[in-house]
């Protein structure tokens, strides 16, 4: 059963500022290679962290909206933990898209 997820990835672009587009395309292909269907990619630009949590003080934020099996999220989390380009990652399940149904019109007397 596939569900909708939001995957927020913070990329380590230190000394790789020119390769951001290629990094995002590679990550998108990694999602699809594992079996996830990417609906949307939102590039949120480079932002400074509110506090230093390690060797970096800024990262490039990218938000992926995807459809995937819940077991696949665990695999993706493990895979990207080993990826040197991915500094942080967060996954959140989204509500399913609801199709708008036409409102019923009351019958006049």
Secondary structure, DSSP 4 states (H G I P E B T S, - for coil): -EEEEEEEEEE--TT-GGGHHHHHHHHHHHHHHHT-EEEEEEEEEEEE-SS--SS-SEEEEEEEEEEEEHHHHHHHHHHHHS-TTEEEEEEEE-PPPPPPPPPPPPPP-
